[in-house]
């Protein structure tokens, strides 16, 4: 197996999506994998998020 020498650089939106997936997989495993609507809601959550965003 080849190991990449350089990891990809993620932008803020990609980091938010990855973080939401990681968080929800641990906190609500019965609802994981998530629907796209559920993922958007997780990313747009207003509590415990800085900055607050609004993704479609």
C-alpha positions, -999 to 999 in steps of 0.1 A, spaced: 0 0 0 13 34 -10 14 60 18 8 95 5 36 119 13 14 150 13 -20 151 29 -46 172 11 -53 206 25 -90 210 34 -109 242 32 -132 254 60 -164 238 45 -147 205 41 -134 206 77 -169 214 90 -184 184 71 -157 160 82 -161 172 118 -199 169 117 -196 133 104 -170 124 131 -191 139 159 -224 124 148 -209 90 143 -199 90 180 -229 108 195 -258 94 175 -246 61 160 -282 49 154 -286 77 128 -253 71 111 -246 70 81 -265 103 78 -287 116 51 -276 147 32 -303 167 50 -291 154 84 -255 163 75 -265 198 64 -284 203 97 -254 191 116 -231 215 98 -256 244 102 -261 237 139 -260 270 159 -249 257 193 -213 248 200 -202 260 166 -179 288 157 -183 303 132 -220 296 127 -226 289 90 -255 282 67 -248 256 41 -275 245 16 
